[in-house]
């Protein structure tokens, strides 16, 4: 599988294996004849690949399709419990872990304290213990775990993890995060940006449907976006595409931690909302933001403080509501820029902060796109709130590992419009998931 040193070289065998696995996943159940139609591979190739997949325990035969006059075709489906993947979302505010099966369904999850002020090696050792607890807690055999996907705020480099980091994560600059965690856990590690992972998680769940150009707008401690084009993540030259948190909304605006001025993150991010709330004496008292430290002597995370403002807004506090709406308007302008550049069909709002306050942000973003998206006369941009916004990056991190087994290395595969040998409803599910 792909590791920190870069992607593995595809061979004809691994390409056909990946393609067949992904079509089976997308279809739910499908026959060998259906696989020939969907992939374009010969019957002999399909027979050979399917036999090996069954021998490896990745695929099982699951009955027969209804007869259309000839011998009923044997149906195939993924053996969901044959392999697993771990996803980890590392952030200053918290660390989220998920364990998914081969089909991408979450079988275990947990959240623990974030990195705080601890040194990176200490955090990595703790993460290794927590990964062990996650796997052991559901009794999964270790050799069935394909690997670990690790995602964190960008920007990242392929060889040394974080280079330019938010102030709270500065101890992680130049720290070889993926290699350290691989050594600590004994699992292959794939590293990526948390916003890209969130987009992958949304796509893998099937909620994106057949959308060709889709973005996940992510807001946790910071702001970013993950981009998918025809089901494939667009990462850019260094894996840092989609950094809409650092596009300029005001050339004379406040300085951002990245060194630029007027960035989306400094204008609309949770930290800016919290700072404005603290500056309002009444609102600071209502939200409990008057003190610097929490009960344990450490100041709560930005996400936790943002949640306090969001609760006040939901409770009818007009000053809190005004701060969230101001943030939403700035974020909506950044979303419009992203939609114009990418010609988006769908934008999903996700991430821990939007899990808390998404109901306020969604209508503002949708109104901005309806009113000002450049190509609105041609097609609209639909805006949705993720159903798994708080854990989407961790789910996407596990998805990255699964993709090494399931996503075709050969491009251009499409499921047929009519999978006549699939169970009723499975053809629609296949189209929704996408090949």
MIPAMAR-636716 format. One record per residue (C-alpha): residue number from 1; x, y, z. Coordinates in steps of 0.5 Angstrom, whole numbers, always signed. Layout:
<rs>
r pos->NUM X->X Y->Y Z->Z
...
</rs>
This chain:
<rs>
r pos->1 X->+0 Y->+0 Z->+0
r pos->2 X->+2 Y->+7 Z->-1
r pos->3 X->+6 Y->+10 Z->+5
r pos->4 X->+10 Y->+16 Z->+7
r pos->5 X->+15 Y->+15 Z->+2
r pos->6 X->+10 Y->+16 Z->-4
r pos->7 X->+5 Y->+12 Z->-8
r pos->8 X->+6 Y->+5 Z->-10
r pos->9 X->+7 Y->+3 Z->-17
r pos->10 X->+1 Y->+0 Z->-20
r pos->11 X->+2 Y->-7 Z->-24
r pos->12 X->-4 Y->-10 Z->-29
r pos->13 X->-6 Y->-14 Z->-23
r pos->14 X->-6 Y->-9 Z->-17
r pos->15 X->-10 Y->-5 Z->-22
r pos->16 X->-15 Y->-10 Z->-24
r pos->17 X->-16 Y->-12 Z->-17
r pos->18 X->-17 Y->-5 Z->-14
r pos->19 X->-22 Y->-4 Z->-20
r pos->20 X->-26 Y->-10 Z->-19
r pos->21 X->-26 Y->-9 Z->-11
r pos->22 X->-29 Y->-2 Z->-12
r pos->23 X->-34 Y->-4 Z->-17
r pos->24 X->-37 Y->-9 Z->-12
r pos->25 X->-37 Y->-4 Z->-6
r pos->26 X->-41 Y->+1 Z->-10
r pos->27 X->-46 Y->-4 Z->-13
r pos->28 X->-47 Y->-8 Z->-6
r pos->29 X->-48 Y->-14 Z->-10
r pos->30 X->-46 Y->-16 Z->-17
r pos->31 X->-45 Y->-22 Z->-22
r pos->32 X->-39 Y->-23 Z->-25
r pos->33 X->-42 Y->-22 Z->-32
r pos->34 X->-44 Y->-15 Z->-29
r pos->35 X->-37 Y->-14 Z->-27
r pos->36 X->-35 Y->-15 Z->-34
r pos->37 X->-40 Y->-10 Z->-36
r pos->38 X->-37 Y->-5 Z->-31
r pos->39 X->-30 Y->-5 Z->-32
r pos->40 X->-29 Y->-7 Z->-39
r pos->41 X->-24 Y->-13 Z->-37
r pos->42 X->-25 Y->-20 Z->-40
r pos->43 X->-29 Y->-25 Z->-37
r pos->44 X->-22 Y->-29 Z->-36
r pos->45 X->-19 Y->-23 Z->-32
r pos->46 X->-25 Y->-22 Z->-28
r pos->47 X->-26 Y->-30 Z->-27
r pos->48 X->-18 Y->-30 Z->-24
r pos->49 X->-19 Y->-23 Z->-20
r pos->50 X->-25 Y->-26 Z->-17
r pos->51 X->-22 Y->-32 Z->-15
r pos->52 X->-16 Y->-29 Z->-12
r pos->53 X->-21 Y->-24 Z->-8
r pos->54 X->-25 Y->-30 Z->-5
r pos->55 X->-19 Y->-34 Z->-4
r pos->56 X->-16 Y->-28 Z->+0
r pos->57 X->-23 Y->-27 Z->+4
r pos->58 X->-24 Y->-20 Z->+1
r pos->59 X->-30 Y->-22 Z->-3
r pos->60 X->-36 Y->-27 Z->-2
r pos->61 X->-41 Y->-31 Z->-6
r pos->62 X->-48 Y->-29 Z->-3
r pos->63 X->-54 Y->-33 Z->-7
r pos->64 X->-56 Y->-32 Z->-14
r pos->65 X->-60 Y->-27 Z->-18
r pos->66 X->-67 Y->-28 Z->-21
r pos->67 X->-66 Y->-32 Z->-27
r pos->68 X->-68 Y->-28 Z->-34
r pos->69 X->-68 Y->-35 Z->-38
r pos->70 X->-62 Y->-38 Z->-37
r pos->71 X->-58 Y->-40 Z->-31
r pos->72 X->-58 Y->-35 Z->-25
r pos->73 X->-52 Y->-31 Z->-24
r pos->74 X->-48 Y->-32 Z->-18
r pos->75 X->-48 Y->-25 Z->-14
r pos->76 X->-42 Y->-23 Z->-10
r pos->77 X->-41 Y->-18 Z->-5
r pos->78 X->-35 Y->-15 Z->+0
r pos->79 X->-33 Y->-19 Z->+6
r pos->80 X->-34 Y->-13 Z->+10
r pos->81 X->-31 Y->-16 Z->+16
r pos->82 X->-25 Y->-18 Z->+13
r pos->83 X->-21 Y->-12 Z->+13
r pos->84 X->-21 Y->-6 Z->+17
r pos->85 X->-17 Y->+1 Z->+17
r pos->86 X->-16 Y->+6 Z->+23
r pos->87 X->-17 Y->+14 Z->+22
r pos->88 X->-14 Y->+19 Z->+26
r pos->89 X->-16 Y->+26 Z->+26
r pos->90 X->-10 Y->+30 Z->+30
r pos->91 X->-12 Y->+37 Z->+32
r pos->92 X->-10 Y->+42 Z->+38
r pos->93 X->-17 Y->+42 Z->+40
r pos->94 X->-18 Y->+34 Z->+40
r pos->95 X->-16 Y->+27 Z->+37
r pos->96 X->-21 Y->+23 Z->+34
r pos->97 X->-21 Y->+16 Z->+32
r pos->98 X->-25 Y->+11 Z->+28
r pos->99 X->-24 Y->+4 Z->+26
r pos->100 X->-28 Y->+2 Z->+20
r pos->101 X->-29 Y->-4 Z->+16
r pos->102 X->-28 Y->-6 Z->+9
r pos->103 X->-34 Y->-2 Z->+6
r pos->104 X->-32 Y->+4 Z->+10
r pos->105 X->-38 Y->+3 Z->+16
r pos->106 X->-35 Y->+6 Z->+23
r pos->107 X->-35 Y->+0 Z->+28
r pos->108 X->-32 Y->+4 Z->+33
r pos->109 X->-30 Y->+11 Z->+35
r pos->110 X->-27 Y->+15 Z->+41
r pos->111 X->-25 Y->+22 Z->+42
r pos->112 X->-19 Y->+24 Z->+47
r pos->113 X->-16 Y->+30 Z->+49
r pos->114 X->-12 Y->+34 Z->+44
r pos->115 X->-5 Y->+36 Z->+43
r pos->116 X->-5 Y->+41 Z->+48
r pos->117 X->+2 Y->+44 Z->+50
r pos->118 X->+5 Y->+37 Z->+50
r pos->119 X->+11 Y->+35 Z->+46
r pos->120 X->+10 Y->+31 Z->+40
r pos->121 X->+14 Y->+25 Z->+42
r pos->122 X->+9 Y->+24 Z->+48
r pos->123 X->+3 Y->+25 Z->+44
r pos->124 X->+5 Y->+20 Z->+39
r pos->125 X->+6 Y->+15 Z->+45
r pos->126 X->-1 Y->+17 Z->+47
r pos->127 X->-4 Y->+16 Z->+41
r pos->128 X->-1 Y->+9 Z->+40
r pos->129 X->-4 Y->+7 Z->+46
r pos->130 X->-11 Y->+10 Z->+44
r pos->131 X->-10 Y->+6 Z->+37
r pos->132 X->-9 Y->+0 Z->+41
r pos->133 X->-15 Y->+1 Z->+45
r pos->134 X->-19 Y->+2 Z->+39
r pos->135 X->-18 Y->-4 Z->+36
r pos->136 X->-17 Y->-9 Z->+42
r pos->137 X->-24 Y->-6 Z->+44
r pos->138 X->-28 Y->-9 Z->+39
r pos->139 X->-24 Y->-15 Z->+38
r pos->140 X->-21 Y->-14 Z->+31
r pos->141 X->-15 Y->-18 Z->+30
r pos->142 X->-9 Y->-14 Z->+28
r pos->143 X->-7 Y->-17 Z->+22
r pos->144 X->-14 Y->-15 Z->+19
r pos->145 X->-12 Y->-8 Z->+20
r pos->146 X->-10 Y->-5 Z->+13
r pos->147 X->-6 Y->+1 Z->+16
r pos->148 X->-8 Y->+8 Z->+19
r pos->149 X->-10 Y->+14 Z->+16
r pos->150 X->-7 Y->+21 Z->+20
r pos->151 X->-10 Y->+27 Z->+18
r pos->152 X->-8 Y->+34 Z->+21
r pos->153 X->-9 Y->+42 Z->+20
r pos->154 X->-5 Y->+44 Z->+14
r pos->155 X->+0 Y->+45 Z->+10
r pos->156 X->+4 Y->+39 Z->+10
r pos->157 X->+10 Y->+36 Z->+6
r pos->158 X->+10 Y->+29 Z->+4
r pos->159 X->+17 Y->+28 Z->+8
r pos->160 X->+16 Y->+32 Z->+14
r pos->161 X->+9 Y->+33 Z->+16
r pos->162 X->+7 Y->+40 Z->+18
r pos->163 X->+12 Y->+46 Z->+16
r pos->164 X->+8 Y->+52 Z->+17
r pos->165 X->+3 Y->+51 Z->+23
r pos->166 X->-2 Y->+55 Z->+27
r pos->167 X->+1 Y->+58 Z->+33
r pos->168 X->-2 Y->+53 Z->+38
r pos->169 X->+1 Y->+47 Z->+34
r pos->170 X->+8 Y->+50 Z->+33
r pos->171 X->+12 Y->+45 Z->+37
r pos->172 X->+10 Y->+40 Z->+31
r pos->173 X->+14 Y->+44 Z->+26
r pos->174 X->+19 Y->+39 Z->+22
r pos->175 X->+16 Y->+34 Z->+26
r pos->176 X->+16 Y->+27 Z->+22
r pos->177 X->+9 Y->+25 Z->+25
r pos->178 X->+7 Y->+20 Z->+20
r pos->179 X->+14 Y->+16 Z->+21
r pos->180 X->+14 Y->+17 Z->+28
r pos->181 X->+7 Y->+14 Z->+29
r pos->182 X->+8 Y->+8 Z->+24
r pos->183 X->+14 Y->+6 Z->+29
r pos->184 X->+10 Y->+7 Z->+35
r pos->185 X->+4 Y->+3 Z->+32
r pos->186 X->+7 Y->-2 Z->+28
r pos->187 X->+2 Y->+0 Z->+22
r pos->188 X->+3 Y->+3 Z->+15
r pos->189 X->+1 Y->+11 Z->+16
r pos->190 X->-2 Y->+15 Z->+10
r pos->191 X->-2 Y->+23 Z->+12
r pos->192 X->-6 Y->+28 Z->+9
r pos->193 X->-10 Y->+35 Z->+10
r pos->194 X->-16 Y->+34 Z->+15
r pos->195 X->-20 Y->+38 Z->+10
r pos->196 X->-18 Y->+33 Z->+4
r pos->197 X->-20 Y->+28 Z->+9
r pos->198 X->-27 Y->+30 Z->+10
r pos->199 X->-28 Y->+31 Z->+3
r pos->200 X->-26 Y->+24 Z->+2
r pos->201 X->-31 Y->+21 Z->+8
r pos->202 X->-37 Y->+25 Z->+5
r pos->203 X->-36 Y->+22 Z->-2
r pos->204 X->-34 Y->+15 Z->+1
r pos->205 X->-41 Y->+15 Z->+5
r pos->206 X->-45 Y->+16 Z->-2
r pos->207 X->-48 Y->+22 Z->+0
r pos->208 X->-45 Y->+26 Z->-5
r pos->209 X->-48 Y->+22 Z->-11
r pos->210 X->-46 Y->+22 Z->-18
r pos->211 X->-44 Y->+29 Z->-17
r pos->212 X->-37 Y->+31 Z->-21
r pos->213 X->-34 Y->+37 Z->-18
r pos->214 X->-35 Y->+37 Z->-10
r pos->215 X->-32 Y->+41 Z->-5
r pos->216 X->-32 Y->+40 Z->+3
r pos->217 X->-32 Y->+47 Z->+7
r pos->218 X->-28 Y->+45 Z->+13
r pos->219 X->-28 Y->+49 Z->+19
r pos->220 X->-25 Y->+46 Z->+26
r pos->221 X->-20 Y->+50 Z->+29
r pos->222 X->-18 Y->+53 Z->+22
r pos->223 X->-22 Y->+53 Z->+16
r pos->224 X->-20 Y->+49 Z->+9
r pos->225 X->-23 Y->+46 Z->+4
r pos->226 X->-23 Y->+39 Z->+1
r pos->227 X->-24 Y->+38 Z->-7
r pos->228 X->-26 Y->+32 Z->-11
r pos->229 X->-27 Y->+32 Z->-18
r pos->230 X->-30 Y->+25 Z->-21
r pos->231 X->-29 Y->+22 Z->-15
r pos->232 X->-22 Y->+23 Z->-14
r pos->233 X->-19 Y->+28 Z->-9
r pos->234 X->-15 Y->+34 Z->-12
r pos->235 X->-9 Y->+35 Z->-8
r pos->236 X->-5 Y->+40 Z->-12
r pos->237 X->+3 Y->+40 Z->-13
r pos->238 X->+4 Y->+39 Z->-5
r pos->239 X->-2 Y->+36 Z->-2
r pos->240 X->-5 Y->+43 Z->+0
r pos->241 X->-10 Y->+45 Z->-5
r pos->242 X->-16 Y->+48 Z->-2
r pos->243 X->-14 Y->+53 Z->+3
r pos->244 X->-19 Y->+58 Z->+3
r pos->245 X->-18 Y->+60 Z->+10
r pos->246 X->-12 Y->+64 Z->+7
r pos->247 X->-15 Y->+67 Z->+1
r pos->248 X->-16 Y->+75 Z->+2
r pos->249 X->-22 Y->+78 Z->+4
r pos->250 X->-20 Y->+84 Z->+6
r pos->251 X->-13 Y->+87 Z->+3
r pos->252 X->-12 Y->+92 Z->+9
r pos->253 X->-15 Y->+87 Z->+14
r pos->254 X->-12 Y->+84 Z->+20
r pos->255 X->-6 Y->+80 Z->+20
r pos->256 X->-7 Y->+72 Z->+20
r pos->257 X->-2 Y->+67 Z->+23
r pos->258 X->+0 Y->+65 Z->+16
r pos->259 X->+3 Y->+72 Z->+15
r pos->260 X->-2 Y->+75 Z->+10
r pos->261 X->-7 Y->+80 Z->+11
r pos->262 X->-15 Y->+79 Z->+11
r pos->263 X->-15 Y->+72 Z->+10
r pos->264 X->-22 Y->+68 Z->+11
r pos->265 X->-19 Y->+65 Z->+17
r pos->266 X->-18 Y->+71 Z->+21
r pos->267 X->-24 Y->+74 Z->+19
r pos->268 X->-29 Y->+69 Z->+20
r pos->269 X->-25 Y->+63 Z->+24
r pos->270 X->-27 Y->+61 Z->+30
r pos->271 X->-22 Y->+64 Z->+34
r pos->272 X->-24 Y->+71 Z->+31
r pos->273 X->-31 Y->+70 Z->+33
r pos->274 X->-28 Y->+68 Z->+40
r pos->275 X->-24 Y->+74 Z->+40
r pos->276 X->-30 Y->+79 Z->+39
r pos->277 X->-34 Y->+75 Z->+44
r pos->278 X->-29 Y->+76 Z->+49
r pos->279 X->-28 Y->+84 Z->+47
r pos->280 X->-36 Y->+85 Z->+49
r pos->281 X->-36 Y->+85 Z->+56
r pos->282 X->-44 Y->+83 Z->+57
r pos->283 X->-43 Y->+77 Z->+52
r pos->284 X->-36 Y->+75 Z->+55
r pos->285 X->-40 Y->+74 Z->+62
r pos->286 X->-46 Y->+71 Z->+58
r pos->287 X->-42 Y->+66 Z->+55
r pos->288 X->-37 Y->+65 Z->+61
r pos->289 X->-31 Y->+67 Z->+57
r pos->290 X->-29 Y->+72 Z->+62
r pos->291 X->-23 Y->+68 Z->+65
r pos->292 X->-17 Y->+66 Z->+61
r pos->293 X->-16 Y->+59 Z->+64
r pos->294 X->-21 Y->+53 Z->+65
r pos->295 X->-23 Y->+49 Z->+71
r pos->296 X->-16 Y->+45 Z->+71
r pos->297 X->-12 Y->+51 Z->+70
r pos->298 X->-11 Y->+51 Z->+62
r pos->299 X->-15 Y->+55 Z->+57
r pos->300 X->-21 Y->+51 Z->+53
r pos->301 X->-20 Y->+50 Z->+46
r pos->302 X->-22 Y->+55 Z->+41
r pos->303 X->-27 Y->+50 Z->+39
r pos->304 X->-30 Y->+49 Z->+46
r pos->305 X->-30 Y->+57 Z->+47
r pos->306 X->-33 Y->+58 Z->+40
r pos->307 X->-39 Y->+53 Z->+42
r pos->308 X->-40 Y->+57 Z->+48
r pos->309 X->-42 Y->+63 Z->+43
r pos->310 X->-46 Y->+58 Z->+39
r pos->311 X->-50 Y->+56 Z->+45
r pos->312 X->-51 Y->+63 Z->+47
r pos->313 X->-54 Y->+65 Z->+40
r pos->314 X->-58 Y->+59 Z->+40
r pos->315 X->-61 Y->+61 Z->+47
r pos->316 X->-63 Y->+68 Z->+44
r pos->317 X->-57 Y->+72 Z->+45
r pos->318 X->-57 Y->+77 Z->+40
r pos->319 X->-50 Y->+79 Z->+40
r pos->320 X->-48 Y->+72 Z->+40
r pos->321 X->-52 Y->+71 Z->+34
r pos->322 X->-49 Y->+77 Z->+30
r pos->323 X->-42 Y->+75 Z->+31
r pos->324 X->-44 Y->+68 Z->+28
r pos->325 X->-48 Y->+71 Z->+22
r pos->326 X->-42 Y->+76 Z->+21
r pos->327 X->-37 Y->+70 Z->+21
r pos->328 X->-42 Y->+66 Z->+16
r pos->329 X->-42 Y->+72 Z->+11
r pos->330 X->-35 Y->+72 Z->+10
r pos->331 X->-35 Y->+65 Z->+10
r pos->332 X->-40 Y->+65 Z->+4
r pos->333 X->-36 Y->+70 Z->+0
r pos->334 X->-30 Y->+65 Z->+1
r pos->335 X->-35 Y->+59 Z->-1
r pos->336 X->-37 Y->+63 Z->-7
r pos->337 X->-30 Y->+64 Z->-9
r pos->338 X->-28 Y->+57 Z->-9
r pos->339 X->-35 Y->+55 Z->-13
r pos->340 X->-33 Y->+60 Z->-18
r pos->341 X->-26 Y->+57 Z->-19
r pos->342 X->-28 Y->+50 Z->-19
r pos->343 X->-35 Y->+51 Z->-22
r pos->344 X->-38 Y->+47 Z->-16
r pos->345 X->-44 Y->+43 Z->-16
r pos->346 X->-44 Y->+41 Z->-9
r pos->347 X->-41 Y->+44 Z->-3
r pos->348 X->-42 Y->+40 Z->+4
r pos->349 X->-41 Y->+44 Z->+10
r pos->350 X->-37 Y->+40 Z->+15
r pos->351 X->-32 Y->+40 Z->+21
r pos->352 X->-33 Y->+40 Z->+29
r pos->353 X->-34 Y->+48 Z->+29
r pos->354 X->-40 Y->+47 Z->+23
r pos->355 X->-42 Y->+41 Z->+27
r pos->356 X->-44 Y->+46 Z->+33
r pos->357 X->-46 Y->+52 Z->+29
r pos->358 X->-48 Y->+49 Z->+22
r pos->359 X->-55 Y->+51 Z->+22
r pos->360 X->-53 Y->+59 Z->+22
r pos->361 X->-48 Y->+58 Z->+17
r pos->362 X->-52 Y->+54 Z->+12
r pos->363 X->-57 Y->+59 Z->+10
r pos->364 X->-52 Y->+65 Z->+9
r pos->365 X->-48 Y->+61 Z->+5
r pos->366 X->-53 Y->+58 Z->+0
r pos->367 X->-56 Y->+65 Z->+0
r pos->368 X->-49 Y->+68 Z->-3
r pos->369 X->-49 Y->+62 Z->-8
r pos->370 X->-56 Y->+63 Z->-10
r pos->371 X->-55 Y->+71 Z->-11
r pos->372 X->-48 Y->+71 Z->-14
r pos->373 X->-45 Y->+65 Z->-16
r pos->374 X->-42 Y->+66 Z->-23
r pos->375 X->-45 Y->+61 Z->-27
r pos->376 X->-52 Y->+61 Z->-23
r pos->377 X->-56 Y->+62 Z->-30
r pos->378 X->-53 Y->+55 Z->-32
r pos->379 X->-53 Y->+51 Z->-26
r pos->380 X->-54 Y->+52 Z->-18
r pos->381 X->-49 Y->+50 Z->-13
r pos->382 X->-53 Y->+46 Z->-7
r pos->383 X->-50 Y->+47 Z->+0
r pos->384 X->-51 Y->+41 Z->+5
r pos->385 X->-49 Y->+40 Z->+12
r pos->386 X->-45 Y->+34 Z->+13
r pos->387 X->-49 Y->+29 Z->+18
r pos->388 X->-42 Y->+27 Z->+21
r pos->389 X->-39 Y->+34 Z->+21
r pos->390 X->-35 Y->+32 Z->+28
r pos->391 X->-32 Y->+26 Z->+25
r pos->392 X->-31 Y->+27 Z->+18
r pos->393 X->-24 Y->+28 Z->+18
r pos->394 X->-23 Y->+22 Z->+22
r pos->395 X->-27 Y->+18 Z->+17
r pos->396 X->-24 Y->+20 Z->+11
r pos->397 X->-17 Y->+18 Z->+14
r pos->398 X->-19 Y->+11 Z->+15
r pos->399 X->-22 Y->+12 Z->+8
r pos->400 X->-15 Y->+14 Z->+5
r pos->401 X->-13 Y->+7 Z->+7
r pos->402 X->-19 Y->+3 Z->+4
r pos->403 X->-17 Y->+7 Z->-2
r pos->404 X->-11 Y->+3 Z->-3
r pos->405 X->-15 Y->-3 Z->-3
r pos->406 X->-21 Y->-1 Z->-7
r pos->407 X->-20 Y->+5 Z->-11
r pos->408 X->-18 Y->+4 Z->-18
r pos->409 X->-11 Y->+5 Z->-21
r pos->410 X->-14 Y->+5 Z->-28
r pos->411 X->-18 Y->+11 Z->-29
r pos->412 X->-25 Y->+12 Z->-33
r pos->413 X->-29 Y->+6 Z->-30
r pos->414 X->-36 Y->+7 Z->-30
r pos->415 X->-42 Y->+3 Z->-27
r pos->416 X->-47 Y->+1 Z->-32
r pos->417 X->-53 Y->+5 Z->-32
r pos->418 X->-57 Y->-2 Z->-31
r pos->419 X->-54 Y->-7 Z->-26
r pos->420 X->-60 Y->-12 Z->-28
r pos->421 X->-57 Y->-18 Z->-24
r pos->422 X->-56 Y->-14 Z->-18
r pos->423 X->-61 Y->-14 Z->-12
r pos->424 X->-67 Y->-9 Z->-13
r pos->425 X->-64 Y->-2 Z->-11
r pos->426 X->-57 Y->-4 Z->-11
r pos->427 X->-56 Y->+0 Z->-18
r pos->428 X->-59 Y->+6 Z->-15
r pos->429 X->-54 Y->+5 Z->-9
r pos->430 X->-48 Y->+4 Z->-14
r pos->431 X->-49 Y->+10 Z->-18
r pos->432 X->-50 Y->+14 Z->-12
r pos->433 X->-43 Y->+12 Z->-9
r pos->434 X->-40 Y->+12 Z->-16
r pos->435 X->-34 Y->+8 Z->-18
</rs>
